[in-house]
């Protein structure tokens, strides 16, 4: 099977049989049974959500570190200008 997934409508298009398939139908075509297909999609969703949460936490921590650095830098500049 040669297929690609369209992210807009979340359908896979098979170039061999010219069919459009949803996620579960695609996995069933690849010899998964329904329960296994749903379990696999659930696992992939959980992994994706975990990666997104990790990225969000890292971005938040990076922002906090940057703000702390900016505050220290501004305090340093203020102290310098007060002393001159």
Backbone as ProteinMPNN parsed JSONL, in Angstrom:
{"seq_chain_A": "XXXXXXXXXXXXXXXXXXXXXXXXXXXXXXXXXXXXXXXXXXXXXXXXXXXXXXXXXXXXXXXXXXXXXXXXXXXXXXXXXXXX", "coords_chain_A": {"N_chain_A": [[0.839, -1.173, 0.0], [0.583, 2.137, -0.893], [0.293, 5.124, 0.528], [-0.926, 8.363, 1.51], [-1.572, 10.868, 3.993], [-4.056, 13.292, 4.316], [-3.913, 16.176, 6.088], [-5.94, 18.053, 6.443], [-8.524, 16.876, 6.126], [-8.112, 14.54, 7.381], [-7.975, 12.078, 6.116], [-6.702, 9.143, 4.602], [-5.173, 8.575, 1.488], [-5.011, 6.033, -0.775], [-2.737, 5.23, -3.218], [-2.585, 3.003, -4.778], [-5.075, 1.529, -4.826], [-6.76, 3.624, -5.133], [-8.468, 4.616, -3.146], [-10.046, 6.519, -0.535], [-9.427, 6.564, 2.849], [-10.406, 6.418, 6.3], [-8.712, 6.814, 9.499], [-9.047, 4.417, 11.035], [-10.036, 2.585, 9.14], [-7.825, 2.513, 7.455], [-5.873, 1.279, 9.103], [-7.139, -1.175, 9.519], [-7.051, -2.141, 6.933], [-4.38, -2.609, 6.879], [-4.146, -4.974, 8.218], [-4.838, -4.883, 10.965], [-7.038, -5.624, 13.674], [-10.263, -4.258, 14.656], [-10.291, -3.454, 17.415], [-7.539, -3.458, 18.024], [-6.667, -1.509, 16.249], [-7.963, 0.782, 17.233], [-6.798, 0.883, 19.78], [-4.112, 1.317, 19.077], [-4.29, 3.839, 17.804], [-5.15, 5.311, 20.003], [-2.893, 5.088, 21.666], [-0.991, 6.425, 20.081], [-2.168, 8.985, 20.087], [-2.021, 9.635, 22.826], [0.781, 9.686, 23.132], [1.406, 11.801, 21.407], [0.05, 13.919, 22.677], [1.477, 13.981, 25.072], [4.017, 14.747, 24.15], [3.381, 17.318, 23.202], [2.613, 18.587, 25.57], [5.031, 18.488, 26.947], [6.611, 20.131, 25.315], [5.255, 22.54, 25.711], [5.69, 22.946, 28.462], [8.487, 23.218, 28.436], [8.764, 25.529, 26.892], [7.484, 27.347, 28.542], [9.168, 27.286, 30.811], [11.513, 28.197, 29.64], [10.74, 30.768, 28.965], [10.335, 31.853, 31.526], [12.962, 31.766, 32.548], [14.187, 33.509, 30.791], [12.849, 35.891, 31.402], [13.716, 36.233, 34.07], [16.428, 36.638, 33.622], [16.29, 39.003, 32.107], [15.232, 40.77, 34.03], [17.322, 40.829, 35.916], [19.308, 41.963, 34.319], [18.217, 44.478, 33.724], [18.072, 45.501, 36.328], [20.797, 45.649, 36.859], [21.598, 47.613, 35.007], [20.143, 49.818, 35.953], [21.304, 50.113, 38.5], [23.914, 50.742, 37.722], [23.532, 53.21, 36.394], [22.567, 54.774, 38.468], [24.781, 54.98, 40.045], [26.493, 56.537, 38.582]], "CA_chain_A": [[0.0, 0.0, 0.0], [1.242, 3.446, -0.927], [-0.755, 6.055, 0.951], [-0.566, 9.608, 2.169], [-2.683, 11.372, 4.795], [-4.371, 14.702, 4.156], [-4.177, 16.672, 7.44], [-7.165, 18.856, 6.497], [-9.713, 16.052, 6.344], [-7.646, 13.375, 8.13], [-8.194, 10.861, 5.346], [-5.55, 8.599, 3.881], [-5.474, 8.238, 0.092], [-4.177, 4.958, -1.287], [-2.469, 5.431, -4.641], [-2.744, 1.729, -5.487], [-6.487, 1.195, -5.049], [-7.453, 4.907, -5.348], [-9.507, 4.804, -2.133], [-9.81, 7.382, 0.612], [-9.725, 5.787, 4.041], [-10.172, 7.099, 7.572], [-7.606, 6.2, 10.239], [-9.343, 3.041, 11.435], [-10.092, 1.773, 7.918], [-6.453, 2.337, 6.984], [-5.213, 0.266, 9.932], [-7.781, -2.462, 9.24], [-6.472, -2.562, 5.658], [-3.027, -3.08, 7.176], [-4.315, -6.217, 8.981], [-5.173, -4.716, 12.38], [-8.472, -5.746, 13.928], [-10.81, -2.972, 15.081], [-9.83, -3.104, 18.759], [-6.106, -3.145, 17.957], [-6.542, -0.226, 15.546], [-8.363, 1.837, 18.167], [-5.774, 0.941, 20.83], [-2.919, 1.94, 18.495], [-4.577, 5.262, 17.635], [-5.174, 5.901, 21.343], [-1.503, 5.198, 22.115], [-0.367, 7.505, 19.321], [-2.729, 10.24, 20.572], [-1.429, 9.897, 24.142], [2.183, 10.064, 22.927], [1.4, 13.131, 20.807], [-0.336, 14.877, 23.704], [2.589, 14.074, 26.019], [5.056, 15.568, 23.511], [2.915, 18.701, 23.163], [2.678, 19.096, 26.942], [6.445, 18.682, 27.267], [7.044, 21.333, 24.594], [4.655, 23.701, 26.369], [6.41, 23.147, 29.727], [9.819, 23.728, 28.123], [8.622, 26.909, 26.441], [7.154, 28.145, 29.719], [10.382, 27.392, 31.617], [12.446, 29.047, 28.906], [10.245, 32.136, 29.115], [10.605, 32.292, 32.898], [14.407, 31.996, 32.659], [14.497, 34.719, 30.023], [12.354, 37.036, 32.171], [14.616, 36.415, 35.211], [17.657, 37.235, 33.082], [15.984, 40.386, 31.732], [15.087, 41.554, 35.259], [18.667, 41.038, 36.471], [20.01, 42.874, 33.419], [17.646, 45.813, 33.937], [18.523, 45.938, 37.652], [22.218, 45.997, 36.718], [21.665, 48.895, 34.288], [19.65, 50.853, 36.864], [22.338, 50.309, 39.506], [25.044, 51.424, 37.073], [23.187, 54.608, 36.113], [22.435, 55.474, 39.744], [26.124, 55.208, 40.587], [27.257, 57.491, 37.757]], "C_chain_A": [[0.884, 1.235, 0.0], [0.179, 4.482, -0.628], [-0.138, 7.309, 1.543], [-1.797, 10.096, 2.918], [-2.825, 12.864, 4.572], [-4.715, 15.255, 5.534], [-5.453, 17.5, 7.554], [-8.393, 18.017, 6.797], [-9.382, 14.749, 7.069], [-7.982, 12.058, 7.434], [-6.898, 10.443, 4.669], [-6.012, 8.286, 2.457], [-4.48, 7.185, -0.365], [-3.994, 5.155, -2.787], [-2.64, 4.151, -5.448], [-4.209, 1.456, -5.827], [-7.352, 2.436, -5.251], [-8.584, 5.154, -4.351], [-9.058, 5.846, -1.113], [-10.281, 6.623, 1.845], [-9.551, 6.654, 5.284], [-9.098, 6.315, 8.329], [-7.853, 4.73, 10.561], [-9.392, 2.13, 10.211], [-8.69, 1.518, 7.365], [-5.748, 1.243, 7.779], [-5.83, -1.115, 9.729], [-7.262, -3.021, 7.915], [-5.072, -3.118, 5.851], [-3.034, -4.26, 8.141], [-4.407, -6.047, 10.489], [-6.655, -5.053, 12.532], [-8.942, -4.428, 14.534], [-10.268, -2.554, 16.44], [-8.347, -2.72, 18.767], [-5.876, -1.796, 17.285], [-6.884, 0.93, 16.477], [-7.307, 1.996, 19.262], [-4.507, 1.624, 20.316], [-3.126, 3.438, 18.317], [-4.608, 5.978, 18.985], [-3.751, 6.09, 21.873], [-0.793, 6.342, 21.402], [-0.867, 8.868, 19.796], [-2.119, 10.602, 21.923], [0.023, 10.328, 24.023], [2.28, 11.478, 22.358], [1.073, 14.188, 21.861], [0.773, 15.059, 24.737], [3.713, 14.932, 25.441], [4.656, 17.044, 23.488], [2.985, 19.339, 24.546], [4.12, 19.374, 27.34], [6.979, 19.938, 26.577], [6.509, 22.592, 25.269], [5.373, 23.998, 27.68], [7.794, 23.739, 29.466], [9.759, 25.181, 27.678], [8.326, 27.825, 27.617], [8.39, 28.344, 30.589], [11.398, 28.299, 30.95], [12.044, 30.507, 29.039], [10.52, 32.688, 30.494], [12.084, 32.606, 33.07], [14.788, 33.282, 31.94], [14.044, 35.966, 30.788], [13.237, 37.301, 33.386], [15.905, 37.098, 34.756], [17.42, 38.695, 32.739], [15.875, 41.273, 32.969], [16.449, 41.845, 35.879], [19.437, 42.051, 35.635], [19.523, 44.305, 33.625], [18.089, 46.358, 35.291], [19.978, 46.376, 37.605], [22.36, 47.364, 36.047], [21.224, 50.035, 35.199], [20.706, 51.163, 37.921], [23.522, 51.075, 38.926], [24.732, 52.902, 36.884], [22.992, 55.403, 37.385], [23.82, 55.84, 40.312], [26.933, 56.199, 39.769], [26.699, 58.867, 37.826]], "O_chain_A": [[1.814, 1.353, 0.798], [-0.731, 4.699, -1.429], [1.002, 7.314, 2.008], [-2.927, 9.787, 2.54], [-1.848, 13.61, 4.629], [-5.722, 14.845, 6.111], [-5.997, 17.639, 8.649], [-9.217, 18.398, 7.628], [-10.274, 13.946, 7.341], [-8.241, 11.048, 8.088], [-6.108, 11.277, 4.225], [-7.12, 7.789, 2.255], [-3.269, 7.405, -0.348], [-4.968, 5.236, -3.536], [-2.822, 4.203, -6.664], [-4.543, 1.185, -6.98], [-8.549, 2.318, -5.512], [-9.557, 5.831, -4.68], [-7.867, 6.03, -0.862], [-11.397, 6.103, 1.879], [-8.671, 7.513, 5.333], [-8.632, 5.278, 7.858], [-6.968, 3.894, 10.379], [-8.849, 1.025, 10.239], [-8.406, 0.43, 6.864], [-5.096, 0.376, 7.197], [-5.119, -2.12, 9.762], [-7.056, -4.227, 7.785], [-4.624, -3.982, 5.098], [-2.034, -4.517, 8.811], [-4.084, -6.977, 11.228], [-7.444, -4.797, 11.623], [-8.124, -3.577, 14.885], [-9.83, -1.416, 16.604], [-7.952, -1.768, 19.44], [-5.002, -1.031, 17.694], [-6.178, 1.938, 16.509], [-6.96, 3.118, 19.631], [-3.895, 2.418, 21.03], [-2.239, 4.227, 18.642], [-4.147, 7.113, 19.101], [-3.436, 7.126, 22.458], [-0.084, 7.131, 22.026], [-0.081, 9.81, 19.899], [-1.739, 11.752, 22.142], [0.459, 11.236, 24.731], [3.134, 12.261, 22.774], [1.732, 15.224, 21.934], [0.988, 16.169, 25.226], [4.298, 15.75, 26.151], [5.489, 17.919, 23.724], [3.373, 20.5, 24.678], [4.404, 20.377, 27.994], [7.712, 20.718, 27.184], [7.219, 23.59, 25.388], [5.643, 25.158, 27.989], [8.231, 24.646, 30.175], [10.618, 25.979, 28.052], [8.844, 28.939, 27.692], [8.638, 29.455, 31.059], [12.069, 29.083, 31.62], [12.895, 31.381, 29.205], [10.894, 33.852, 30.637], [12.428, 33.618, 33.681], [15.615, 34.053, 32.427], [14.754, 36.972, 30.824], [13.492, 38.459, 33.715], [16.407, 38.011, 35.412], [18.258, 39.543, 33.045], [16.366, 42.401, 32.965], [16.709, 42.965, 36.317], [20.14, 42.903, 36.18], [20.327, 45.235, 33.693], [18.441, 47.532, 35.404], [20.353, 47.362, 38.239], [23.167, 48.184, 36.484], [21.851, 51.095, 35.22], [20.977, 52.329, 38.21], [24.068, 51.963, 39.581], [25.567, 53.756, 37.179], [23.231, 56.61, 37.386], [23.99, 56.869, 40.966], [27.976, 56.66, 40.233], [27.227, 59.78, 37.191]]}, "name": "protein", "num_of_chains": 1, "seq": "XXXXXXXXXXXXXXXXXXXXXXXXXXXXXXXXXXXXXXXXXXXXXXXXXXXXXXXXXXXXXXXXXXXXXXXXXXXXXXXXXXXX"}
